[in-house]
Amino acid sequence: MSKGAIEQALEAFIAEAKKTGLDIDGVAVKAKAGILGNDIYSWISTTEKTKAIDALEKAVSEITKLNI
């Protein structure tokens, strides 16, 4: 499956954050809560929020497989 530019950017960002020692799983949990909780960076509809969370979970999963 081909990845788009946004997916590539998200995975690259997560990979580099993980390399610095950041707990990407913990940050992902906080980001998902922020998306669902209408934090300042969450401006999308409820339907789109589900898609955003799915994309975040997939990106974290892909980077975790790389054993960075």
Contacts in CASP RR format, 6 or more apart in sequence:
PFRMAT RR
TARGET T0000
AUTHOR 0000-0000-0000
METHOD contacts of the structure
MODEL  1
MSKGAIEQALEAFIAEAKKTGLDIDGVAVKAKAGILGNDIYSWISTTEKT
KAIDALEKAVSEITKLNI
3 11 0 8 1.000
6 55 0 8 1.000
7 55 0 8 1.000
7 58 0 8 1.000
7 59 0 8 1.000
10 55 0 8 1.000
10 56 0 8 1.000
10 59 0 8 1.000
11 59 0 8 1.000
11 62 0 8 1.000
11 63 0 8 1.000
14 24 0 8 1.000
14 59 0 8 1.000
14 60 0 8 1.000
14 63 0 8 1.000
15 63 0 8 1.000
15 66 0 8 1.000
15 68 0 8 1.000
17 24 0 8 1.000
17 27 0 8 1.000
18 24 0 8 1.000
18 63 0 8 1.000
18 68 0 8 1.000
19 68 0 8 1.000
24 60 0 8 1.000
24 63 0 8 1.000
24 64 0 8 1.000
25 60 0 8 1.000
25 64 0 8 1.000
28 56 0 8 1.000
28 57 0 8 1.000
28 60 0 8 1.000
31 56 0 8 1.000
32 53 0 8 1.000
32 56 0 8 1.000
32 57 0 8 1.000
33 39 0 8 1.000
34 41 0 8 1.000
34 42 0 8 1.000
35 41 0 8 1.000
35 42 0 8 1.000
35 44 0 8 1.000
35 49 0 8 1.000
35 52 0 8 1.000
35 53 0 8 1.000
35 56 0 8 1.000
36 42 0 8 1.000
36 49 0 8 1.000
36 53 0 8 1.000
42 49 0 8 1.000
44 52 0 8 1.000
END
